[in-house]
Amino acid sequence: MLDLKRHLARLAFPFTEEQTMAAQSIRELARDRIAPGAAERDLTGAYPIELFREACALGLQAMKVPTEDGGAGVDNVTYALAMEAVAEACASTAVILASSNLTTCILAQHASPAQKDRWLRPYGAGRLGPASFALSEPGCGSDASALATTARLERGQWVLDGSKAWITNGAHAGLHLVFARTDGPGASGISAFVVERGTAGLLVGRDEDKMGQRASGTVSLHLDDCRIPEDHLVGRRGDGYRIALSALGAGRVGIAALSLGLAEAAFDAGLAYAQQRRAFGKLVADFQNTRFVLADCRTELDAAWLLTLRAARLLDQGERASAETSMAKLFATETCGRVVDKMVQIHGGYGYSRDYAIERIYRDARVTRIYEGTSEVQRTVVARELLR
Ligand SMILES: Cc1cc2nc3c(=O)[nH]c(=O)nc-3n(C[C@H](O)[C@H](O)[C@H](O)COP(=O)(O)OP(=O)(O)OC[C@H]3O[C@@H](n4cnc5c(N)ncnc54)[C@H](O)[C@@H]3O)c2cc1C
């Protein structure tokens, strides 16, 4: 892990003392507590619930939630630095936190005072475990406005029926933010609900057998005549899709930073390997090809960082920054894919071995171009903003 001061200096951004201090303590947690078990978790798929609890002590599960609502109250720039640090150590842990943060940001913005008392403050105190964001379904992901899960009001209770797919934290969450259709077809017929862990009719599927990020507890959720009180509706009825999309917009900065954390870990590994492996009587780092690859990757990484920090900064200034968050997610995750692939190449055959961290990073990186909006969806958003 690169020294934080050098890292920030390279990005030539005016970071505040608060941002730097928060990033430093999160990097220490990542280096000392999260990194050591990452390879083992990848092997076993064991969900790091103990680490989640430790992360709660630093407020990492509800970073952008205001302090009066029980969160850490940090800005988007700090959130990005945190996601980078955690992902550099372990991408599974980073996405567990990203998903929890996504859900809690929505509660902070849209929950009623009573709902905040019931869920957000205990959550901020680390008493509810992780949170899940349950939008995708077996039949739709990018086109979430086509979701088929229904919620009907019956004698003062919402009755939910349907299935959710690919839900990060799904098996371990204390609360799930579930999006369901209350009012006919299209985006305006969708509403958001909190479903608490253990609610009758909420069934958790088996862990998905994934290529990477194998410890993030991704499951399907099944809602079968699942009854929740009427006041579990979050925000206004019919506002669910708008709520989901606005949170995902800001969430993209977190995924951009997460992918850059992975890419930085890959870059460090490639740089180190090239300086100790010899071929044809030379260090691999002495071949001009290797040097050009390293220079290109560093240039692309810095460019991706600047786009990511620009998006975070715009969000902190209260801008919607739809195009900028999508550009950041698109470029950072695509850069991550290219950098990680090139660092595997620098490792030669050893890059293909589980004995080297680069192999896990390669698998962990692939999904960043898929979840929280695929690269194609990001391009669609950018183009839509251009042609508005
Ligand atoms: C590990 C993992 C964790 C996840 N965690 C969560 C979670 O916690 N909560 C949650 O709700 N979801 C989660 N997801 C789901 C994820 O958000 C979706 O997989 C993603 O949005 C893509 O949807 P899809 O898989 O249905 O692909 P599809 O939407 O079926 O897309 C298939 C292909 O078509 C392309 N495509 C689709 N529409 C367009 C278009 N308009 N223009 C151009 N190309 C298009 C896509 O880019 C993609 O290449 C997770 C997924 C994974 C793999």
The ligand as a Tripos MOL2 file, in Angstrom:
@<TRIPOS>MOLECULE
LIG
   53    58     1     0     0
SMALL
NO_CHARGES

@<TRIPOS>ATOM
      1 C1        -21.4360   -9.9530   -7.5240 C.3       1 LIG1
      2 C2        -22.6870   -9.1680   -7.7780 C.ar      1 LIG1
      3 C3        -23.2570   -8.4340   -6.7520 C.ar      1 LIG1
      4 C4        -24.4500   -7.7220   -6.9700 C.ar      1 LIG1
      5 N1        -25.0400   -7.0710   -5.9270 N.ar      1 LIG1
      6 C5        -26.2730   -6.5240   -6.1040 C.ar      1 LIG1
      7 C6        -27.0010   -5.9720   -4.9910 C.ar      1 LIG1
      8 O1        -26.5050   -5.9350   -3.8610 O.2       1 LIG1
      9 N2        -28.2350   -5.4770   -5.2110 N.ar      1 LIG1
     10 C7        -28.8110   -5.4970   -6.4330 C.ar      1 LIG1
     11 O2        -29.9480   -5.0340   -6.5430 O.2       1 LIG1
     12 N3        -28.1580   -6.0150   -7.5060 N.ar      1 LIG1
     13 C8        -26.9130   -6.5270   -7.3670 C.ar      1 LIG1
     14 N4        -26.2550   -7.0790   -8.4350 N.ar      1 LIG1
     15 C9        -26.9000   -7.0970   -9.7410 C.3       1 LIG1
     16 C10       -26.2450   -6.1610  -10.7330 C.3       1 LIG1
     17 O3        -26.5230   -4.8350  -10.4010 O.3       1 LIG1
     18 C11       -26.7250   -6.5580  -12.1310 C.3       1 LIG1
     19 O4        -26.1290   -7.8050  -12.4380 O.3       1 LIG1
     20 C12       -26.3630   -5.5300  -13.1860 C.3       1 LIG1
     21 O5        -27.1080   -4.3560  -12.9880 O.3       1 LIG1
     22 C13       -26.6330   -6.0500  -14.5970 C.3       1 LIG1
     23 O6        -27.9090   -6.5940  -14.7050 O.3       1 LIG1
     24 P1        -28.1250   -8.0560  -15.3210 P.3       1 LIG1
     25 O7        -27.1720   -8.9770  -14.6630 O.co2     1 LIG1
     26 O8        -29.5530   -8.3720  -15.2570 O.co2     1 LIG1
     27 O9        -27.6850   -7.9110  -16.8440 O.3       1 LIG1
     28 P2        -28.6410   -7.4380  -18.0290 P.3       1 LIG1
     29 O10       -29.3580   -6.2000  -17.6480 O.co2     1 LIG1
     30 O11       -29.4260   -8.5980  -18.4740 O.co2     1 LIG1
     31 O12       -27.5590   -7.0750  -19.1310 O.3       1 LIG1
     32 C14       -26.9410   -8.0490  -19.9950 C.3       1 LIG1
     33 C15       -26.0430   -7.2950  -20.9720 C.3       1 LIG1
     34 O13       -26.8420   -6.4040  -21.7710 O.3       1 LIG1
     35 C16       -26.3320   -5.0910  -21.6530 C.3       1 LIG1
     36 N5        -27.4210   -4.1140  -21.6770 N.ar      1 LIG1
     37 C17       -28.5560   -4.1190  -20.9380 C.ar      1 LIG1
     38 N6        -29.3070   -3.0410  -21.1900 N.ar      1 LIG1
     39 C18       -28.6150   -2.3140  -22.1120 C.ar      1 LIG1
     40 C19       -28.8490   -1.0700  -22.7770 C.ar      1 LIG1
     41 N7        -29.9340   -0.3400  -22.5460 N.pl3     1 LIG1
     42 N8        -27.9390   -0.6460  -23.6830 N.ar      1 LIG1
     43 C20       -26.8080   -1.3600  -23.9310 C.ar      1 LIG1
     44 N9        -26.5260   -2.5540  -23.3320 N.ar      1 LIG1
     45 C21       -27.4060   -3.0100  -22.4380 C.ar      1 LIG1
     46 C22       -25.6310   -5.0410  -20.3040 C.3       1 LIG1
     47 O14       -24.6940   -3.9840  -20.2500 O.3       1 LIG1
     48 C23       -25.0120   -6.4090  -20.2570 C.3       1 LIG1
     49 O15       -23.7990   -6.4100  -20.9810 O.3       1 LIG1
     50 C24       -25.0380   -7.7400   -8.2490 C.ar      1 LIG1
     51 C25       -24.4340   -8.4770   -9.2910 C.ar      1 LIG1
     52 C26       -23.2840   -9.1800   -9.0660 C.ar      1 LIG1
     53 C27       -22.7010   -9.9770  -10.1950 C.3       1 LIG1
@<TRIPOS>BOND
     1     1     2 1
     2     2     3 ar
     3     2    52 ar
     4     3     4 ar
     5     4     5 ar
     6     4    50 ar
     7     5     6 ar
     8     6     7 ar
     9     6    13 1
    10     7     8 2
    11     7     9 ar
    12     9    10 ar
    13    10    11 2
    14    10    12 ar
    15    12    13 ar
    16    13    14 ar
    17    14    15 1
    18    14    50 ar
    19    15    16 1
    20    16    17 1
    21    16    18 1
    22    18    19 1
    23    18    20 1
    24    20    21 1
    25    20    22 1
    26    22    23 1
    27    23    24 1
    28    24    25 2
    29    24    26 1
    30    24    27 1
    31    27    28 1
    32    28    29 2
    33    28    30 1
    34    28    31 1
    35    31    32 1
    36    32    33 1
    37    33    34 1
    38    33    48 1
    39    34    35 1
    40    35    36 1
    41    35    46 1
    42    36    37 ar
    43    36    45 ar
    44    37    38 ar
    45    38    39 ar
    46    39    40 ar
    47    39    45 ar
    48    40    41 1
    49    40    42 ar
    50    42    43 ar
    51    43    44 ar
    52    44    45 ar
    53    46    47 1
    54    46    48 1
    55    48    49 1
    56    50    51 ar
    57    51    52 ar
    58    52    53 1
@<TRIPOS>SUBSTRUCTURE
     1 LIG1         1 GROUP 0 **** ****
